[in-house]
Amino acid sequence: MLKILCFGDSITLGEKDAMQGGWADRLKTHFFEQYIDSQRQEISLYNLGIAGETTDGLVRRFETELNARSVRGHDLLLVFAYGCNDIVIHKDKNTVPEYYFVRNIKHCIESAKKLKTKILLLSLLPISDLSEGKINQYGQLRFDQDIQTYNLIIKNLAHEMMCEYLDVYTPFVEQNKEEHLSGDGLHPNSKGHKLLYQTIKQKIFYLSCPKL
């Protein structure tokens, strides 16, 4: 049996998707429906997203969350979807600067690899052009340049730490990001969560193939 643990912020939690609860819960429903059809549970998913969380928060809870859900004989796939809150500008710098962001993700990957898990790192999503460089309704300021920088960091980390990387930024841009983002310019709307779900599901299917 494969257990998928999805760590992330409010986007992972599913905020702004009133229809189906976000990309992670859509995946959970998909796997549960498979179980109902086959009466054989091969994949289970845990949505461990917390609104507003940065990688600092992830580090504080990671080992507790991981150990509580690891079962001998079950394979683990960990999905990390972070950076959206780390890049927020606070006192003229990112809330979690690049060095500490790298340190935090590395720490969690190293801890996870003790259990021989597969690890998938997701890129950050784009923000609306209307939100670029402007303080939003939550009092937060983000820049696309920081998104690009942290996405490169995540991609390089995946290569360095021998993890999987998934670019979810590009599909949003290619399919008109404004149509896939909610009114706050930050969170995906239901259409955006569906796009995320479809993109991530395809990657998970690839990772869960027996040959891997």
N, C-alpha and C positions, 0 to 999 in steps of 0.2 A: 504493500500500500504506500502511496505517495502522499505526504502531508505538505501542503503549501502554506507558508507563513508570510503574509503580506504586511510589511512594516512601512509606515508612511505617515503623512499628515492628513489634513482635511480632504484632500483630493482622493487619497486611498480610502478614507472613511466613507466617502460618497456624497459629500456636501453638494447641493444644487441638483442632485438627480432624484427628484421626487418620484419618478416613475419606477425605478428599480434599484435605488440605493447605491449607485456607483459601480465602477468597473470591477472592483473586487467582489462585491456582493452579486453582481451579474455572473461572474465566474463561479462563485459558490453555488448559485442556483443551477447553473449549467451542469456542474459535477453531481449535484444532488439529483437532477433529472436523469442523468445517466445511471445513477444508482437505482432509481425507481424502475427504470426500464429493464435493467439487467439483473437487479437484485444482488449486485456484486459491487461493493464500494471499493474502487481502486484509487480514487483521489478525494481527499478532503481539504478544504481551504479554511484558513482562519484570517479574518480581517482584523489586523492589529493597528489600523490607522488611528491617530490621535490628532484632533484639530490643533493647529498652531505649533506642532512639534518641530523642533530642529534636530540635527544630529547629536547635539548635546543631550537632549532628552532621550534619544534612542540609546545612547551609551548607558545612561543611568538604569534603564529597564531591560536592556537587551538580553543579558544572560539569564535573568529570572524568567522572562517570557519564553526563551528558547528551551531552557531546561524543563519548564512546566509542560511543554508540548512534544518533547522528543521521546519516542518510544522505541525500544530496541526492536530491530527487525523491520522498522518502517523507514522508508527513504524520506529525506527532507529536501525541499526546494524553498529557499528564502528569496523573497522579492523585496528589494530596497527601493523606495521611491521618495527621495529626499532632495532638498535644496531650495524649494520654493520659499521656505521661511528663513533658511540660512542666509539667503542673499539680500534680505530686507535691509535697507540702509538704516543704521542706528549710530548716531554721533559720527556721521561722515564716513562710516565704514560698514561692511557687511556684518550682520548680527553674528554669524559664525564665519570668520575670515577663512580664506582658502587653506592655510596651513592646518587649522583646527578641524576644518571639514574633512580634509584628507586623513588626519589622525583618527577622527571618530569612525569614519567608514572602515579604515584599515583595522582598527581595533575589533570591530564587530565581525569583519570577514575572518580575521585570525581566530577569534573565539568560535565562530561557526565551523571552521574547517577542522576543528578538533573532533567534530561529529561526522565528518566526511559528507557534508551537505553540498548540494548544487546551489549556486548563488547567481541571481539575476539582478543587475543594476539597471534601473530605468533612468533615462534622461529627464530633465525638467521639461515641462510644457512651455510653449510661448505664452506671452500675455497679450492682451488686446493693445492695438496701437493707441487707443484712447487712454490706456493706463500707463504707457511707457513714460517713465520719468516724472510721473505725477503722483501726489499723495492720494491714495484711494479712500474709500469709505471706511476702511478699517484703520486709517491713519498710517498706512504702510507705503513705502516708496521702493520701487523696483526698477531696474534697467535691463533691457534686453541684452546689453553687452555682458552683464554679469551672468545672465542665463547661458549665453554662449560659452563664457569662460568656465563655469561650473560643469557644463555638459562635457567640455573637453577633459576636465579633470576626472569626471566619472568614467568617461571612455578610456582614458589612460590607466585609471585604477583597475578597471576590469581586465585590461590587457596585462598589467603588472601582476595582479593577484590571481590571474587565471580564472576569472569569472566571466559570465555572459553579460553582454551589454545590449540594451534595446533602445533605439532612438525613437521616442514617441513625439519629439518636437516636429520632425519633418512631415509626418502624416497630417498633422494639424495645419501646417503651413500650406501643404499641397492641396488640401481639401477646403481651403478658406477658413482660417482659424476663427474669424469673427462669428461665423455661423455655429461654431462648436464651443464657444465660450459663453458663460452666463453674463448677466448684466454687470457684474462686478469686475469683469475683464480679467479675472484670475482663475476661477474655478470652471471646469468644463460644465456645460449644461447636459441634459439627458442625451442629446445627440453626440456630444463630445465624449461622454462616458461610454456610449455605445462604440464609438470609434476606438477608444482605449481598450475596451473589452475585446474587440475583434483583433486588434493588433497584438495584445498581450497573450490572448488565447492561442494564437498561431505560434507564438514563440514557446509557450509552455508545452504545446503539443510536440514540438520539435525536441524540447529538452526531456520530455517524459518517454520518448521512444526507447525501447529496451536496448538498442545498440549503443545508446549513450550512457 
